Amino acid sequence: MDANEVVLGGELTEIEALRHTPAGIPLIHFKLVHRSRQVEAGYKRQVECEINGVAMAEAALAIGRLKAGQAVRVGGFLNRKNRMSKQLMLHAIEIAISEEGQHAISTTQRTQGQGQG
């Protein structure tokens, strides 16, 4: 099984300063809070969760232009924070501002980087 795709809407509550990896790739950490109503087993339930995220390259630059409090939709995948941690982290590949019109900020192709380490 190799399916690992996430799309999550929410509010950016924290955005750290943009940094660069030793290879010069832009990198940024953020926190996303999601609140919604979902139906499970025929019952409506209130859903609220918070997840730490990281973005690299164009997605990092896009998040770096945003402000805490903005509503966004983030597409990406889940991974551990690091190899010693069990904490999940959202790795953002696509970012869109959640407003009327759904303005896309970053649309990185999922196929980019496949086959690389």
Phi and psi restraints in degrees (range 20) as a CNS / XPLOR table:
assign (resid 1 and name C) (resid 2 and name N)
       (resid 2 and name CA) (resid 2 and name C) 1.0 -128.4 20.0 2
assign (resid 2 and name N) (resid 2 and name CA)
       (resid 2 and name C) (resid 3 and name N) 1.0 10.7 20.0 2
assign (resid 2 and name C) (resid 3 and name N)
       (resid 3 and name CA) (resid 3 and name C) 1.0 -70.8 20.0 2
assign (resid 3 and name N) (resid 3 and name CA)
       (resid 3 and name C) (resid 4 and name N) 1.0 125.8 20.0 2
assign (resid 3 and name C) (resid 4 and name N)
       (resid 4 and name CA) (resid 4 and name C) 1.0 -157.1 20.0 2
assign (resid 4 and name N) (resid 4 and name CA)
       (resid 4 and name C) (resid 5 and name N) 1.0 77.7 20.0 2
assign (resid 4 and name C) (resid 5 and name N)
       (resid 5 and name CA) (resid 5 and name C) 1.0 -128.7 20.0 2
assign (resid 5 and name N) (resid 5 and name CA)
       (resid 5 and name C) (resid 6 and name N) 1.0 135.1 20.0 2
assign (resid 5 and name C) (resid 6 and name N)
       (resid 6 and name CA) (resid 6 and name C) 1.0 -132.1 20.0 2
assign (resid 6 and name N) (resid 6 and name CA)
       (resid 6 and name C) (resid 7 and name N) 1.0 137.4 20.0 2
assign (resid 6 and name C) (resid 7 and name N)
       (resid 7 and name CA) (resid 7 and name C) 1.0 -127.8 20.0 2
assign (resid 7 and name N) (resid 7 and name CA)
       (resid 7 and name C) (resid 8 and name N) 1.0 121.8 20.0 2
assign (resid 7 and name C) (resid 8 and name N)
       (resid 8 and name CA) (resid 8 and name C) 1.0 -137.2 20.0 2
assign (resid 8 and name N) (resid 8 and name CA)
       (resid 8 and name C) (resid 9 and name N) 1.0 128.1 20.0 2
assign (resid 8 and name C) (resid 9 and name N)
       (resid 9 and name CA) (resid 9 and name C) 1.0 -97.7 20.0 2
assign (resid 9 and name N) (resid 9 and name CA)
       (resid 9 and name C) (resid 10 and name N) 1.0 149.9 20.0 2
assign (resid 9 and name C) (resid 10 and name N)
       (resid 10 and name CA) (resid 10 and name C) 1.0 173.7 20.0 2
assign (resid 10 and name N) (resid 10 and name CA)
       (resid 10 and name C) (resid 11 and name N) 1.0 -165.7 20.0 2
assign (resid 10 and name C) (resid 11 and name N)
       (resid 11 and name CA) (resid 11 and name C) 1.0 -110.9 20.0 2
assign (resid 11 and name N) (resid 11 and name CA)
       (resid 11 and name C) (resid 12 and name N) 1.0 131.4 20.0 2
assign (resid 11 and name C) (resid 12 and name N)
       (resid 12 and name CA) (resid 12 and name C) 1.0 -73.1 20.0 2
assign (resid 12 and name N) (resid 12 and name CA)
       (resid 12 and name C) (resid 13 and name N) 1.0 115.9 20.0 2
assign (resid 12 and name C) (resid 13 and name N)
       (resid 13 and name CA) (resid 13 and name C) 1.0 -100.5 20.0 2
assign (resid 13 and name N) (resid 13 and name CA)
       (resid 13 and name C) (resid 14 and name N) 1.0 -23.1 20.0 2
assign (resid 13 and name C) (resid 14 and name N)
       (resid 14 and name CA) (resid 14 and name C) 1.0 -143.3 20.0 2
assign (resid 14 and name N) (resid 14 and name CA)
       (resid 14 and name C) (resid 15 and name N) 1.0 138.4 20.0 2
assign (resid 14 and name C) (resid 15 and name N)
       (resid 15 and name CA) (resid 15 and name C) 1.0 -135.6 20.0 2
assign (resid 15 and name N) (resid 15 and name CA)
       (resid 15 and name C) (resid 16 and name N) 1.0 116.7 20.0 2
assign (resid 15 and name C) (resid 16 and name N)
       (resid 16 and name CA) (resid 16 and name C) 1.0 -78.5 20.0 2
assign (resid 16 and name N) (resid 16 and name CA)
       (resid 16 and name C) (resid 17 and name N) 1.0 170.6 20.0 2
assign (resid 16 and name C) (resid 17 and name N)
       (resid 17 and name CA) (resid 17 and name C) 1.0 -67.5 20.0 2
assign (resid 17 and name N) (resid 17 and name CA)
       (resid 17 and name C) (resid 18 and name N) 1.0 143.7 20.0 2
assign (resid 17 and name C) (resid 18 and name N)
       (resid 18 and name CA) (resid 18 and name C) 1.0 -65.7 20.0 2
assign (resid 18 and name N) (resid 18 and name CA)
       (resid 18 and name C) (resid 19 and name N) 1.0 132.4 20.0 2
assign (resid 18 and name C) (resid 19 and name N)
       (resid 19 and name CA) (resid 19 and name C) 1.0 -124.3 20.0 2
assign (resid 19 and name N) (resid 19 and name CA)
       (resid 19 and name C) (resid 20 and name N) 1.0 -179.4 20.0 2
assign (resid 19 and name C) (resid 20 and name N)
       (resid 20 and name CA) (resid 20 and name C) 1.0 -133.3 20.0 2
assign (resid 20 and name N) (resid 20 and name CA)
       (resid 20 and name C) (resid 21 and name N) 1.0 142.2 20.0 2
assign (resid 20 and name C) (resid 21 and name N)
       (resid 21 and name CA) (resid 21 and name C) 1.0 -70.8 20.0 2
assign (resid 21 and name N) (resid 21 and name CA)
       (resid 21 and name C) (resid 22 and name N) 1.0 167.2 20.0 2
assign (resid 21 and name C) (resid 22 and name N)
       (resid 22 and name CA) (resid 22 and name C) 1.0 -56.3 20.0 2
assign (resid 22 and name N) (resid 22 and name CA)
       (resid 22 and name C) (resid 23 and name N) 1.0 -25.4 20.0 2
assign (resid 22 and name C) (resid 23 and name N)
       (resid 23 and name CA) (resid 23 and name C) 1.0 -84.7 20.0 2
assign (resid 23 and name N) (resid 23 and name CA)
       (resid 23 and name C) (resid 24 and name N) 1.0 0.5 20.0 2
assign (resid 23 and name C) (resid 24 and name N)
       (resid 24 and name CA) (resid 24 and name C) 1.0 87.8 20.0 2
assign (resid 24 and name N) (resid 24 and name CA)
       (resid 24 and name C) (resid 25 and name N) 1.0 11.5 20.0 2
assign (resid 24 and name C) (resid 25 and name N)
       (resid 25 and name CA) (resid 25 and name C) 1.0 -85.3 20.0 2
assign (resid 25 and name N) (resid 25 and name CA)
       (resid 25 and name C) (resid 26 and name N) 1.0 127.8 20.0 2
assign (resid 25 and name C) (resid 26 and name N)
       (resid 26 and name CA) (resid 26 and name C) 1.0 -60.3 20.0 2
assign (resid 26 and name N) (resid 26 and name CA)
       (resid 26 and name C) (resid 27 and name N) 1.0 141.7 20.0 2
assign (resid 26 and name C) (resid 27 and name N)
       (resid 27 and name CA) (resid 27 and name C) 1.0 -144.6 20.0 2
assign (resid 27 and name N) (resid 27 and name CA)
       (resid 27 and name C) (resid 28 and name N) 1.0 137.7 20.0 2
assign (resid 27 and name C) (resid 28 and name N)
       (resid 28 and name CA) (resid 28 and name C) 1.0 -145.4 20.0 2
assign (resid 28 and name N) (resid 28 and name CA)
       (resid 28 and name C) (resid 29 and name N) 1.0 142.3 20.0 2
assign (resid 28 and name C) (resid 29 and name N)
       (resid 29 and name CA) (resid 29 and name C) 1.0 -105.3 20.0 2
assign (resid 29 and name N) (resid 29 and name CA)
       (resid 29 and name C) (resid 30 and name N) 1.0 147.3 20.0 2
assign (resid 29 and name C) (resid 30 and name N)
       (resid 30 and name CA) (resid 30 and name C) 1.0 -150.2 20.0 2
assign (resid 30 and name N) (resid 30 and name CA)
       (resid 30 and name C) (resid 31 and name N) 1.0 168.3 20.0 2
assign (resid 30 and name C) (resid 31 and name N)
       (resid 31 and name CA) (resid 31 and name C) 1.0 -125.6 20.0 2
assign (resid 31 and name N) (resid 31 and name CA)
       (resid 31 and name C) (resid 32 and name N) 1.0 134.5 20.0 2
assign (resid 31 and name C) (resid 32 and name N)
       (resid 32 and name CA) (resid 32 and name C) 1.0 -120.3 20.0 2
assign (resid 32 and name N) (resid 32 and name CA)
       (resid 32 and name C) (resid 33 and name N) 1.0 129.6 20.0 2
assign (resid 32 and name C) (resid 33 and name N)
       (resid 33 and name CA) (resid 33 and name C) 1.0 -109.7 20.0 2
assign (resid 33 and name N) (resid 33 and name CA)
       (resid 33 and name C) (resid 34 and name N) 1.0 127.0 20.0 2
assign (resid 33 and name C) (resid 34 and name N)
       (resid 34 and name CA) (resid 34 and name C) 1.0 -111.5 20.0 2
assign (resid 34 and name N) (resid 34 and name CA)
       (resid 34 and name C) (resid 35 and name N) 1.0 133.5 20.0 2
assign (resid 34 and name C) (resid 35 and name N)
       (resid 35 and name CA) (resid 35 and name C) 1.0 -135.9 20.0 2
assign (resid 35 and name N) (resid 35 and name CA)
       (resid 35 and name C) (resid 36 and name N) 1.0 129.3 20.0 2
assign (resid 35 and name C) (resid 36 and name N)
       (resid 36 and name CA) (resid 36 and name C) 1.0 -160.7 20.0 2
assign (resid 36 and name N) (resid 36 and name CA)
       (resid 36 and name C) (resid 37 and name N) 1.0 175.4 20.0 2
assign (resid 36 and name C) (resid 37 and name N)
       (resid 37 and name CA) (resid 37 and name C) 1.0 -113.8 20.0 2
assign (resid 37 and name N) (resid 37 and name CA)
       (resid 37 and name C) (resid 38 and name N) 1.0 128.6 20.0 2
assign (resid 37 and name C) (resid 38 and name N)
       (resid 38 and name CA) (resid 38 and name C) 1.0 -126.5 20.0 2
assign (resid 38 and name N) (resid 38 and name CA)
       (resid 38 and name C) (resid 39 and name N) 1.0 158.8 20.0 2
assign (resid 38 and name C) (resid 39 and name N)
       (resid 39 and name CA) (resid 39 and name C) 1.0 -108.2 20.0 2
assign (resid 39 and name N) (resid 39 and name CA)
       (resid 39 and name C) (resid 40 and name N) 1.0 126.9 20.0 2
assign (resid 39 and name C) (resid 40 and name N)
       (resid 40 and name CA) (resid 40 and name C) 1.0 -133.7 20.0 2
assign (resid 40 and name N) (resid 40 and name CA)
       (resid 40 and name C) (resid 41 and name N) 1.0 126.2 20.0 2
assign (resid 40 and name C) (resid 41 and name N)
       (resid 41 and name CA) (resid 41 and name C) 1.0 53.2 20.0 2
assign (resid 41 and name N) (resid 41 and name CA)
       (resid 41 and name C) (resid 42 and name N) 1.0 35.4 20.0 2
assign (resid 41 and name C) (resid 42 and name N)
       (resid 42 and name CA) (resid 42 and name C) 1.0 82.7 20.0 2
assign (resid 42 and name N) (resid 42 and name CA)
       (resid 42 and name C) (resid 43 and name N) 1.0 0.7 20.0 2
assign (resid 42 and name C) (resid 43 and name N)
       (resid 43 and name CA) (resid 43 and name C) 1.0 -114.8 20.0 2
assign (resid 43 and name N) (resid 43 and name CA)
       (resid 43 and name C) (resid 44 and name N) 1.0 139.3 20.0 2
assign (resid 43 and name C) (resid 44 and name N)
       (resid 44 and name CA) (resid 44 and name C) 1.0 -78.4 20.0 2
assign (resid 44 and name N) (resid 44 and name CA)
       (resid 44 and name C) (resid 45 and name N) 1.0 140.2 20.0 2
assign (resid 44 and name C) (resid 45 and name N)
       (resid 45 and name CA) (resid 45 and name C) 1.0 -141.8 20.0 2
assign (resid 45 and name N) (resid 45 and name CA)
       (resid 45 and name C) (resid 46 and name N) 1.0 150.0 20.0 2
assign (resid 45 and name C) (resid 46 and name N)
       (resid 46 and name CA) (resid 46 and name C) 1.0 -84.0 20.0 2
assign (resid 46 and name N) (resid 46 and name CA)
       (resid 46 and name C) (resid 47 and name N) 1.0 130.0 20.0 2
assign (resid 46 and name C) (resid 47 and name N)
       (resid 47 and name CA) (resid 47 and name C) 1.0 -116.1 20.0 2
assign (resid 47 and name N) (resid 47 and name CA)
       (resid 47 and name C) (resid 48 and name N) 1.0 133.3 20.0 2
assign (resid 47 and name C) (resid 48 and name N)
       (resid 48 and name CA) (resid 48 and name C) 1.0 -146.3 20.0 2
assign (resid 48 and name N) (resid 48 and name CA)
       (resid 48 and name C) (resid 49 and name N) 1.0 128.4 20.0 2
assign (resid 48 and name C) (resid 49 and name N)
       (resid 49 and name CA) (resid 49 and name C) 1.0 -150.5 20.0 2
assign (resid 49 and name N) (resid 49 and name CA)
       (resid 49 and name C) (resid 50 and name N) 1.0 162.7 20.0 2
assign (resid 49 and name C) (resid 50 and name N)
       (resid 50 and name CA) (resid 50 and name C) 1.0 -132.5 20.0 2
assign (resid 50 and name N) (resid 50 and name CA)
       (resid 50 and name C) (resid 51 and name N) 1.0 135.6 20.0 2
assign (resid 50 and name C) (resid 51 and name N)
       (resid 51 and name CA) (resid 51 and name C) 1.0 -138.7 20.0 2
assign (resid 51 and name N) (resid 51 and name CA)
       (resid 51 and name C) (resid 52 and name N) 1.0 141.0 20.0 2
assign (resid 51 and name C) (resid 52 and name N)
       (resid 52 and name CA) (resid 52 and name C) 1.0 -81.3 20.0 2
assign (resid 52 and name N) (resid 52 and name CA)
       (resid 52 and name C) (resid 53 and name N) 1.0 146.0 20.0 2
assign (resid 52 and name C) (resid 53 and name N)
       (resid 53 and name CA) (resid 53 and name C) 1.0 -136.7 20.0 2
assign (resid 53 and name N) (resid 53 and name CA)
       (resid 53 and name C) (resid 54 and name N) 1.0 164.6 20.0 2
assign (resid 53 and name C) (resid 54 and name N)
       (resid 54 and name CA) (resid 54 and name C) 1.0 -141.1 20.0 2
assign (resid 54 and name N) (resid 54 and name CA)
       (resid 54 and name C) (resid 55 and name N) 1.0 145.1 20.0 2
assign (resid 54 and name C) (resid 55 and name N)
       (resid 55 and name CA) (resid 55 and name C) 1.0 -136.1 20.0 2
assign (resid 55 and name N) (resid 55 and name CA)
       (resid 55 and name C) (resid 56 and name N) 1.0 148.0 20.0 2
assign (resid 55 and name C) (resid 56 and name N)
       (resid 56 and name CA) (resid 56 and name C) 1.0 -127.9 20.0 2
assign (resid 56 and name N) (resid 56 and name CA)
       (resid 56 and name C) (resid 57 and name N) 1.0 161.9 20.0 2
assign (resid 56 and name C) (resid 57 and name N)
       (resid 57 and name CA) (resid 57 and name C) 1.0 58.6 20.0 2
assign (resid 57 and name N) (resid 57 and name CA)
       (resid 57 and name C) (resid 58 and name N) 1.0 -133.3 20.0 2
assign (resid 57 and name C) (resid 58 and name N)
       (resid 58 and name CA) (resid 58 and name C) 1.0 -60.6 20.0 2
assign (resid 58 and name N) (resid 58 and name CA)
       (resid 58 and name C) (resid 59 and name N) 1.0 -37.8 20.0 2
assign (resid 58 and name C) (resid 59 and name N)
       (resid 59 and name CA) (resid 59 and name C) 1.0 -63.4 20.0 2
assign (resid 59 and name N) (resid 59 and name CA)
       (resid 59 and name C) (resid 60 and name N) 1.0 -36.9 20.0 2
assign (resid 59 and name C) (resid 60 and name N)
       (resid 60 and name CA) (resid 60 and name C) 1.0 -65.8 20.0 2
assign (resid 60 and name N) (resid 60 and name CA)
       (resid 60 and name C) (resid 61 and name N) 1.0 -42.7 20.0 2
assign (resid 60 and name C) (resid 61 and name N)
       (resid 61 and name CA) (resid 61 and name C) 1.0 -63.0 20.0 2
assign (resid 61 and name N) (resid 61 and name CA)
       (resid 61 and name C) (resid 62 and name N) 1.0 -39.4 20.0 2
assign (resid 61 and name C) (resid 62 and name N)
       (resid 62 and name CA) (resid 62 and name C) 1.0 -63.8 20.0 2
assign (resid 62 and name N) (resid 62 and name CA)
       (resid 62 and name C) (resid 63 and name N) 1.0 -46.8 20.0 2
assign (resid 62 and name C) (resid 63 and name N)
       (resid 63 and name CA) (resid 63 and name C) 1.0 -65.6 20.0 2
assign (resid 63 and name N) (resid 63 and name CA)
       (resid 63 and name C) (resid 64 and name N) 1.0 -35.7 20.0 2
assign (resid 63 and name C) (resid 64 and name N)
       (resid 64 and name CA) (resid 64 and name C) 1.0 -61.7 20.0 2
assign (resid 64 and name N) (resid 64 and name CA)
       (resid 64 and name C) (resid 65 and name N) 1.0 -21.8 20.0 2
assign (resid 64 and name C) (resid 65 and name N)
       (resid 65 and name CA) (resid 65 and name C) 1.0 -86.9 20.0 2
assign (resid 65 and name N) (resid 65 and name CA)
       (resid 65 and name C) (resid 66 and name N) 1.0 -7.1 20.0 2
assign (resid 65 and name C) (resid 66 and name N)
       (resid 66 and name CA) (resid 66 and name C) 1.0 -92.8 20.0 2
assign (resid 66 and name N) (resid 66 and name CA)
       (resid 66 and name C) (resid 67 and name N) 1.0 172.6 20.0 2
assign (resid 66 and name C) (resid 67 and name N)
       (resid 67 and name CA) (resid 67 and name C) 1.0 -123.7 20.0 2
assign (resid 67 and name N) (resid 67 and name CA)
       (resid 67 and name C) (resid 68 and name N) 1.0 150.4 20.0 2
assign (resid 67 and name C) (resid 68 and name N)
       (resid 68 and name CA) (resid 68 and name C) 1.0 -57.4 20.0 2
assign (resid 68 and name N) (resid 68 and name CA)
       (resid 68 and name C) (resid 69 and name N) 1.0 140.1 20.0 2
assign (resid 68 and name C) (resid 69 and name N)
       (resid 69 and name CA) (resid 69 and name C) 1.0 101.2 20.0 2
assign (resid 69 and name N) (resid 69 and name CA)
       (resid 69 and name C) (resid 70 and name N) 1.0 -13.7 20.0 2
assign (resid 69 and name C) (resid 70 and name N)
       (resid 70 and name CA) (resid 70 and name C) 1.0 -77.2 20.0 2
assign (resid 70 and name N) (resid 70 and name CA)
       (resid 70 and name C) (resid 71 and name N) 1.0 142.1 20.0 2
assign (resid 70 and name C) (resid 71 and name N)
       (resid 71 and name CA) (resid 71 and name C) 1.0 -87.3 20.0 2
assign (resid 71 and name N) (resid 71 and name CA)
       (resid 71 and name C) (resid 72 and name N) 1.0 132.4 20.0 2
assign (resid 71 and name C) (resid 72 and name N)
       (resid 72 and name CA) (resid 72 and name C) 1.0 -139.8 20.0 2
assign (resid 72 and name N) (resid 72 and name CA)
       (resid 72 and name C) (resid 73 and name N) 1.0 165.3 20.0 2
assign (resid 72 and name C) (resid 73 and name N)
       (resid 73 and name CA) (resid 73 and name C) 1.0 -117.1 20.0 2
assign (resid 73 and name N) (resid 73 and name CA)
       (resid 73 and name C) (resid 74 and name N) 1.0 127.8 20.0 2
assign (resid 73 and name C) (resid 74 and name N)
       (resid 74 and name CA) (resid 74 and name C) 1.0 -116.2 20.0 2
assign (resid 74 and name N) (resid 74 and name CA)
       (resid 74 and name C) (resid 75 and name N) 1.0 128.8 20.0 2
assign (resid 74 and name C) (resid 75 and name N)
       (resid 75 and name CA) (resid 75 and name C) 1.0 -112.5 20.0 2
assign (resid 75 and name N) (resid 75 and name CA)
       (resid 75 and name C) (resid 76 and name N) 1.0 138.5 20.0 2
assign (resid 75 and name C) (resid 76 and name N)
       (resid 76 and name CA) (resid 76 and name C) 1.0 176.6 20.0 2
assign (resid 76 and name N) (resid 76 and name CA)
       (resid 76 and name C) (resid 77 and name N) 1.0 -143.5 20.0 2
assign (resid 76 and name C) (resid 77 and name N)
       (resid 77 and name CA) (resid 77 and name C) 1.0 -143.8 20.0 2
assign (resid 77 and name N) (resid 77 and name CA)
       (resid 77 and name C) (resid 78 and name N) 1.0 165.6 20.0 2
assign (resid 77 and name C) (resid 78 and name N)
       (resid 78 and name CA) (resid 78 and name C) 1.0 -103.7 20.0 2
assign (resid 78 and name N) (resid 78 and name CA)
       (resid 78 and name C) (resid 79 and name N) 1.0 143.9 20.0 2
assign (resid 78 and name C) (resid 79 and name N)
       (resid 79 and name CA) (resid 79 and name C) 1.0 -152.2 20.0 2
assign (resid 79 and name N) (resid 79 and name CA)
       (resid 79 and name C) (resid 80 and name N) 1.0 167.0 20.0 2
assign (resid 79 and name C) (resid 80 and name N)
       (resid 80 and name CA) (resid 80 and name C) 1.0 -68.3 20.0 2
assign (resid 80 and name N) (resid 80 and name CA)
       (resid 80 and name C) (resid 81 and name N) 1.0 154.4 20.0 2
assign (resid 80 and name C) (resid 81 and name N)
       (resid 81 and name CA) (resid 81 and name C) 1.0 -59.3 20.0 2
assign (resid 81 and name N) (resid 81 and name CA)
       (resid 81 and name C) (resid 82 and name N) 1.0 -42.4 20.0 2
assign (resid 81 and name C) (resid 82 and name N)
       (resid 82 and name CA) (resid 82 and name C) 1.0 -157.6 20.0 2
assign (resid 82 and name N) (resid 82 and name CA)
       (resid 82 and name C) (resid 83 and name N) 1.0 175.1 20.0 2
assign (resid 82 and name C) (resid 83 and name N)
       (resid 83 and name CA) (resid 83 and name C) 1.0 -66.8 20.0 2
assign (resid 83 and name N) (resid 83 and name CA)
       (resid 83 and name C) (resid 84 and name N) 1.0 -19.1 20.0 2
assign (resid 83 and name C) (resid 84 and name N)
       (resid 84 and name CA) (resid 84 and name C) 1.0 -94.6 20.0 2
assign (resid 84 and name N) (resid 84 and name CA)
       (resid 84 and name C) (resid 85 and name N) 1.0 -4.1 20.0 2
assign (resid 84 and name C) (resid 85 and name N)
       (resid 85 and name CA) (resid 85 and name C) 1.0 -108.0 20.0 2
assign (resid 85 and name N) (resid 85 and name CA)
       (resid 85 and name C) (resid 86 and name N) 1.0 151.7 20.0 2
assign (resid 85 and name C) (resid 86 and name N)
       (resid 86 and name CA) (resid 86 and name C) 1.0 -103.0 20.0 2
assign (resid 86 and name N) (resid 86 and name CA)
       (resid 86 and name C) (resid 87 and name N) 1.0 -2.9 20.0 2
assign (resid 86 and name C) (resid 87 and name N)
       (resid 87 and name CA) (resid 87 and name C) 1.0 -71.0 20.0 2
assign (resid 87 and name N) (resid 87 and name CA)
       (resid 87 and name C) (resid 88 and name N) 1.0 130.9 20.0 2
assign (resid 87 and name C) (resid 88 and name N)
       (resid 88 and name CA) (resid 88 and name C) 1.0 -79.3 20.0 2
assign (resid 88 and name N) (resid 88 and name CA)
       (resid 88 and name C) (resid 89 and name N) 1.0 148.1 20.0 2
assign (resid 88 and name C) (resid 89 and name N)
       (resid 89 and name CA) (resid 89 and name C) 1.0 -135.0 20.0 2
assign (resid 89 and name N) (resid 89 and name CA)
       (resid 89 and name C) (resid 90 and name N) 1.0 138.7 20.0 2
assign (resid 89 and name C) (resid 90 and name N)
       (resid 90 and name CA) (resid 90 and name C) 1.0 -86.6 20.0 2
assign (resid 90 and name N) (resid 90 and name CA)
       (resid 90 and name C) (resid 91 and name N) 1.0 119.9 20.0 2
assign (resid 90 and name C) (resid 91 and name N)
       (resid 91 and name CA) (resid 91 and name C) 1.0 -96.0 20.0 2
assign (resid 91 and name N) (resid 91 and name CA)
       (resid 91 and name C) (resid 92 and name N) 1.0 108.8 20.0 2
assign (resid 91 and name C) (resid 92 and name N)
       (resid 92 and name CA) (resid 92 and name C) 1.0 -81.4 20.0 2
assign (resid 92 and name N) (resid 92 and name CA)
       (resid 92 and name C) (resid 93 and name N) 1.0 131.5 20.0 2
assign (resid 92 and name C) (resid 93 and name N)
       (resid 93 and name CA) (resid 93 and name C) 1.0 -114.2 20.0 2
assign (resid 93 and name N) (resid 93 and name CA)
       (resid 93 and name C) (resid 94 and name N) 1.0 -36.4 20.0 2
assign (resid 93 and name C) (resid 94 and name N)
       (resid 94 and name CA) (resid 94 and name C) 1.0 -127.0 20.0 2
assign (resid 94 and name N) (resid 94 and name CA)
       (resid 94 and name C) (resid 95 and name N) 1.0 138.2 20.0 2
assign (resid 94 and name C) (resid 95 and name N)
       (resid 95 and name CA) (resid 95 and name C) 1.0 -131.2 20.0 2
assign (resid 95 and name N) (resid 95 and name CA)
       (resid 95 and name C) (resid 96 and name N) 1.0 134.7 20.0 2
assign (resid 95 and name C) (resid 96 and name N)
       (resid 96 and name CA) (resid 96 and name C) 1.0 -138.1 20.0 2
assign (resid 96 and name N) (resid 96 and name CA)
       (resid 96 and name C) (resid 97 and name N) 1.0 138.1 20.0 2
assign (resid 96 and name C) (resid 97 and name N)
       (resid 97 and name CA) (resid 97 and name C) 1.0 -70.8 20.0 2
assign (resid 97 and name N) (resid 97 and name CA)
       (resid 97 and name C) (resid 98 and name N) 1.0 132.1 20.0 2
assign (resid 97 and name C) (resid 98 and name N)
       (resid 98 and name CA) (resid 98 and name C) 1.0 -90.3 20.0 2
assign (resid 98 and name N) (resid 98 and name CA)
       (resid 98 and name C) (resid 99 and name N) 1.0 88.2 20.0 2
assign (resid 98 and name C) (resid 99 and name N)
       (resid 99 and name CA) (resid 99 and name C) 1.0 -139.0 20.0 2
assign (resid 99 and name N) (resid 99 and name CA)
       (resid 99 and name C) (resid 100 and name N) 1.0 176.2 20.0 2
assign (resid 99 and name C) (resid 100 and name N)
       (resid 100 and name CA) (resid 100 and name C) 1.0 -59.5 20.0 2
assign (resid 100 and name N) (resid 100 and name CA)
       (resid 100 and name C) (resid 101 and name N) 1.0 130.2 20.0 2
assign (resid 100 and name C) (resid 101 and name N)
       (resid 101 and name CA) (resid 101 and name C) 1.0 97.5 20.0 2
assign (resid 101 and name N) (resid 101 and name CA)
       (resid 101 and name C) (resid 102 and name N) 1.0 -15.6 20.0 2
assign (resid 101 and name C) (resid 102 and name N)
       (resid 102 and name CA) (resid 102 and name C) 1.0 44.0 20.0 2
assign (resid 102 and name N) (resid 102 and name CA)
       (resid 102 and name C) (resid 103 and name N) 1.0 66.0 20.0 2
assign (resid 102 and name C) (resid 103 and name N)
       (resid 103 and name CA) (resid 103 and name C) 1.0 -68.7 20.0 2
assign (resid 103 and name N) (resid 103 and name CA)
       (resid 103 and name C) (resid 104 and name N) 1.0 120.1 20.0 2
assign (resid 103 and name C) (resid 104 and name N)
       (resid 104 and name CA) (resid 104 and name C) 1.0 -75.7 20.0 2
assign (resid 104 and name N) (resid 104 and name CA)
       (resid 104 and name C) (resid 105 and name N) 1.0 136.0 20.0 2
assign (resid 104 and name C) (resid 105 and name N)
       (resid 105 and name CA) (resid 105 and name C) 1.0 -103.2 20.0 2
assign (resid 105 and name N) (resid 105 and name CA)
       (resid 105 and name C) (resid 106 and name N) 1.0 -45.9 20.0 2
assign (resid 105 and name C) (resid 106 and name N)
       (resid 106 and name CA) (resid 106 and name C) 1.0 -137.9 20.0 2
assign (resid 106 and name N) (resid 106 and name CA)
       (resid 106 and name C) (resid 107 and name N) 1.0 127.9 20.0 2
assign (resid 106 and name C) (resid 107 and name N)
       (resid 107 and name CA) (resid 107 and name C) 1.0 -131.3 20.0 2
assign (resid 107 and name N) (resid 107 and name CA)
       (resid 107 and name C) (resid 108 and name N) 1.0 81.4 20.0 2
assign (resid 107 and name C) (resid 108 and name N)
       (resid 108 and name CA) (resid 108 and name C) 1.0 -82.3 20.0 2
assign (resid 108 and name N) (resid 108 and name CA)
       (resid 108 and name C) (resid 109 and name N) 1.0 133.4 20.0 2
assign (resid 108 and name C) (resid 109 and name N)
       (resid 109 and name CA) (resid 109 and name C) 1.0 -66.7 20.0 2
assign (resid 109 and name N) (resid 109 and name CA)
       (resid 109 and name C) (resid 110 and name N) 1.0 135.2 20.0 2
assign (resid 109 and name C) (resid 110 and name N)
       (resid 110 and name CA) (resid 110 and name C) 1.0 -63.6 20.0 2
assign (resid 110 and name N) (resid 110 and name CA)
       (resid 110 and name C) (resid 111 and name N) 1.0 -23.5 20.0 2
assign (resid 110 and name C) (resid 111 and name N)
       (resid 111 and name CA) (resid 111 and name C) 1.0 -79.9 20.0 2
assign (resid 111 and name N) (resid 111 and name CA)
       (resid 111 and name C) (resid 112 and name N) 1.0 -14.7 20.0 2
assign (resid 111 and name C) (resid 112 and name N)
       (resid 112 and name CA) (resid 112 and name C) 1.0 -65.0 20.0 2
assign (resid 112 and name N) (resid 112 and name CA)
       (resid 112 and name C) (resid 113 and name N) 1.0 136.1 20.0 2
assign (resid 112 and name C) (resid 113 and name N)
       (resid 113 and name CA) (resid 113 and name C) 1.0 83.4 20.0 2
assign (resid 113 and name N) (resid 113 and name CA)
       (resid 113 and name C) (resid 114 and name N) 1.0 -4.7 20.0 2
assign (resid 113 and name C) (resid 114 and name N)
       (resid 114 and name CA) (resid 114 and name C) 1.0 -65.9 20.0 2
assign (resid 114 and name N) (resid 114 and name CA)
       (resid 114 and name C) (resid 115 and name N) 1.0 138.5 20.0 2
assign (resid 114 and name C) (resid 115 and name N)
       (resid 115 and name CA) (resid 115 and name C) 1.0 91.5 20.0 2
assign (resid 115 and name N) (resid 115 and name CA)
       (resid 115 and name C) (resid 116 and name N) 1.0 -4.9 20.0 2
assign (resid 115 and name C) (resid 116 and name N)
       (resid 116 and name CA) (resid 116 and name C) 1.0 -98.8 20.0 2
assign (resid 116 and name N) (resid 116 and name CA)
       (resid 116 and name C) (resid 117 and name N) 1.0 138.6 20.0 2
